[in-house]
């Protein structure tokens, strides 16, 4: 017989308490004779103990990790997000610390559009990574960089358009 609470094999069929978890077997097993018939069937099947379940879970996680490869989507997500963030910072430096000349404003607008595209692609790869890979810090960092990059690129793009309009009016 096995304990209905933890699945541990009982030493004696007349036990009052489980030796592993301490469960009251008199309350948990009201009719012992029907359970003894089932215990013959259960003796052929290995019970699921906590250690066994943890082992199975870890084994499944390792299979997922091995099946999914080397976090390719997470790496791409991080790289694109980081590049998007760096592009936004370079564009901001070029267009607002250096004298805003019309050709620099147009160049910065193109750079910001590129940063927006890369940030958006990073978000797409983040979604693919969530579907097919285990959780990693690399994906989380890439997601943060891409979000910040998208916001800054969008702000700088709007400011570049405003500066271009002002520059062409003057």
Kinemage of the C-alpha trace (Angstrom):
@kinemage 1
@onewidth
@group {chain A} dominant
@subgroup {mainchain}
@vectorlist {calphas} color= white
{ca unk a 1} P 0.000 0.000 0.000
{ca unk a 2} L 0.962 3.579 -0.572
{ca unk a 3} L 0.177 6.752 1.347
{ca unk a 4} L -2.577 8.682 -0.450
{ca unk a 5} L -1.032 11.968 0.725
{ca unk a 6} L 2.620 11.666 -0.403
{ca unk a 7} L 2.755 8.397 -2.373
{ca unk a 8} L 5.361 6.777 -0.089
{ca unk a 9} L 5.191 2.976 0.283
{ca unk a 10} L 3.753 2.005 3.662
{ca unk a 11} L 5.668 -0.415 5.863
{ca unk a 12} L 2.576 -2.198 7.165
{ca unk a 13} L -1.016 -2.272 5.880
{ca unk a 14} L -2.228 -1.606 9.452
{ca unk a 15} L -0.247 1.609 9.972
{ca unk a 16} L -2.077 4.532 11.558
{ca unk a 17} L 0.329 7.216 10.304
{ca unk a 18} L 2.584 7.541 7.267
{ca unk a 19} L 6.270 7.257 8.132
{ca unk a 20} L 7.244 9.844 5.486
{ca unk a 21} L 4.718 12.670 5.819
{ca unk a 22} L 2.900 11.829 9.077
{ca unk a 23} L -0.557 11.791 7.478
{ca unk a 24} L -3.356 10.126 9.482
{ca unk a 25} L -4.028 7.017 7.392
{ca unk a 26} L -7.174 6.063 9.337
{ca unk a 27} L -8.865 9.260 8.137
{ca unk a 28} L -7.389 9.160 4.628
{ca unk a 29} L -8.157 5.470 3.976
{ca unk a 30} L -11.711 4.732 5.190
{ca unk a 31} L -12.057 1.240 3.639
{ca unk a 32} L -8.710 -0.562 3.725
{ca unk a 33} L -9.807 -3.764 1.958
{ca unk a 34} L -10.753 -2.014 -1.276
{ca unk a 35} L -7.480 -0.069 -1.065
{ca unk a 36} L -5.463 -3.270 -0.586
{ca unk a 37} L -6.782 -4.566 -3.923
{ca unk a 38} L -5.710 -1.340 -5.562
{ca unk a 39} L -2.327 -1.539 -3.869
{ca unk a 40} L -1.533 -4.714 -5.807
{ca unk a 41} L -1.981 -2.726 -9.003
{ca unk a 42} L -0.090 0.243 -7.563
{ca unk a 43} L 2.841 -1.921 -6.542
{ca unk a 44} L 3.519 -2.446 -10.238
{ca unk a 45} L 3.452 1.311 -10.913
{ca unk a 46} L 6.065 3.527 -9.301
{ca unk a 47} L 4.403 6.192 -7.121
{ca unk a 48} L 5.031 9.852 -7.800
{ca unk a 49} L 6.889 11.221 -4.820
{ca unk a 50} L 8.020 14.814 -4.500
{ca unk a 51} L 11.610 13.920 -5.451
{ca unk a 52} L 10.387 11.994 -8.466
{ca unk a 53} L 8.224 14.928 -9.610
{ca unk a 54} L 11.120 17.382 -9.178
{ca unk a 55} L 13.373 15.066 -11.183
{ca unk a 56} L 10.785 14.811 -13.959
{ca unk a 57} L 10.345 18.604 -14.030
{ca unk a 58} L 14.107 19.212 -14.223
{ca unk a 59} L 14.401 16.561 -16.913
{ca unk a 60} L 11.640 18.247 -18.943
{ca unk a 61} L 13.323 21.643 -18.560
{ca unk a 62} L 16.641 20.200 -19.767
{ca unk a 63} L 14.901 18.630 -22.763
{ca unk a 64} L 13.313 21.977 -23.594
{ca unk a 65} L 16.681 23.691 -23.257
{ca unk a 66} L 18.441 21.119 -25.430
{ca unk a 67} L 15.625 21.110 -27.989
{ca unk a 68} L 15.473 24.864 -28.298
{ca unk a 69} L 19.159 25.371 -28.865
{ca unk a 70} L 21.435 28.097 -27.640
{ca unk a 71} L 18.962 30.941 -27.056
{ca unk a 72} L 19.378 32.292 -30.558
{ca unk a 73} L 16.258 34.467 -30.486
{ca unk a 74} L 17.194 35.942 -27.090
{ca unk a 75} L 20.643 36.856 -28.404
{ca unk a 76} L 19.165 38.508 -31.495
{ca unk a 77} L 16.623 40.339 -29.320
{ca unk a 78} L 19.402 41.683 -27.108
{ca unk a 79} L 21.657 42.688 -30.010
{ca unk a 80} L 18.907 44.526 -31.907
{ca unk a 81} L 17.599 46.223 -28.768
{ca unk a 82} L 21.075 47.358 -27.744
{ca unk a 83} L 21.845 48.690 -31.236
{ca unk a 84} L 18.507 50.544 -31.257
{ca unk a 85} L 19.375 52.149 -27.922
{ca unk a 86} L 22.882 53.141 -29.074
{ca unk a 87} L 21.505 54.580 -32.314
{ca unk a 88} L 19.084 56.755 -30.370
{ca unk a 89} L 21.902 58.085 -28.207
{ca unk a 90} L 24.167 58.814 -31.182
{ca unk a 91} L 21.336 60.552 -33.020
{ca unk a 92} L 20.539 62.662 -29.985
{ca unk a 93} L 24.170 63.644 -29.641
{ca unk a 94} L 24.536 64.534 -33.312
{ca unk a 95} L 21.361 66.530 -33.678
{ca unk a 96} L 21.174 68.396 -30.386
{ca unk a 97} L 24.731 68.940 -29.202
{ca unk a 98} L 26.115 69.847 -32.599
{ca unk a 99} L 24.650 72.805 -34.499
{ca unk a 100} L 21.492 71.524 -36.227
{ca unk a 101} L 22.268 71.909 -39.914
{ca unk a 102} L 19.560 70.826 -42.389
{ca unk a 103} L 21.542 67.886 -43.794
{ca unk a 104} L 22.341 66.676 -40.248
{ca unk a 105} L 18.658 66.836 -39.345
{ca unk a 106} L 17.793 64.683 -42.352
{ca unk a 107} L 20.635 62.283 -41.509
{ca unk a 108} L 19.414 62.025 -37.909
{ca unk a 109} L 15.866 61.376 -39.117
{ca unk a 110} L 17.116 58.453 -41.215
{ca unk a 111} L 19.171 57.166 -38.286
{ca unk a 112} L 16.117 57.405 -35.980
{ca unk a 113} L 13.925 55.526 -38.445
{ca unk a 114} L 16.595 52.808 -38.581
{ca unk a 115} L 16.641 52.710 -34.769
{ca unk a 116} L 12.855 52.377 -34.676
{ca unk a 117} L 12.958 49.491 -37.132
{ca unk a 118} L 15.685 47.699 -35.157
{ca unk a 119} L 13.821 48.239 -31.872
{ca unk a 120} L 10.638 46.836 -33.405
{ca unk a 121} L 12.528 43.823 -34.780
{ca unk a 122} L 13.963 43.261 -31.305
{ca unk a 123} L 10.417 43.105 -29.928
{ca unk a 124} L 9.477 40.557 -32.619
{ca unk a 125} L 12.440 38.351 -31.668
{ca unk a 126} L 11.503 38.750 -27.996
{ca unk a 127} L 8.096 37.269 -28.790
{ca unk a 128} L 9.680 34.372 -30.701
{ca unk a 129} L 12.064 33.800 -27.803
{ca unk a 130} L 9.159 33.691 -25.330
{ca unk a 131} L 7.416 31.060 -27.432
{ca unk a 132} L 10.389 28.789 -28.027
{ca unk a 133} L 13.066 29.328 -25.395
{ca unk a 134} L 13.411 29.267 -21.646
{ca unk a 135} L 13.451 32.568 -19.755
{ca unk a 136} L 16.808 34.356 -19.826
{ca unk a 137} L 18.186 37.617 -18.567
{ca unk a 138} L 19.502 38.301 -22.044
{ca unk a 139} L 15.973 38.468 -23.436
{ca unk a 140} L 14.834 40.701 -20.590
{ca unk a 141} L 17.756 43.086 -21.116
{ca unk a 142} L 17.108 43.129 -24.861
{ca unk a 143} L 13.469 43.928 -24.215
{ca unk a 144} L 14.398 46.845 -21.958
{ca unk a 145} L 16.969 48.208 -24.424
{ca unk a 146} L 14.525 47.929 -27.323
{ca unk a 147} L 11.755 49.684 -25.381
{ca unk a 148} L 14.048 52.540 -24.384
{ca unk a 149} L 15.494 52.682 -27.906
{ca unk a 150} L 12.027 52.872 -29.492
{ca unk a 151} L 10.927 55.661 -27.154
{ca unk a 152} L 14.092 57.751 -27.617
{ca unk a 153} L 14.219 57.189 -31.380
{ca unk a 154} L 10.595 58.255 -31.657
{ca unk a 155} L 11.180 61.398 -29.555
{ca unk a 156} L 14.310 62.321 -31.520
{ca unk a 157} L 12.556 61.642 -34.821
{ca unk a 158} L 9.696 63.984 -33.913
{ca unk a 159} L 12.176 66.632 -32.773
{ca unk a 160} L 14.192 66.200 -35.976
{ca unk a 161} L 11.078 66.733 -38.068
{ca unk a 162} L 10.226 69.857 -36.063
{ca unk a 163} L 13.801 71.168 -36.418
{ca unk a 164} L 13.762 70.403 -40.160
{ca unk a 165} L 10.504 72.324 -40.553
{ca unk a 166} L 11.899 75.262 -38.599
{ca unk a 167} L 15.217 75.111 -40.494
{ca unk a 168} L 13.528 75.127 -43.894
{ca unk a 169} L 11.227 77.979 -42.902
{ca unk a 170} L 14.130 80.200 -41.883
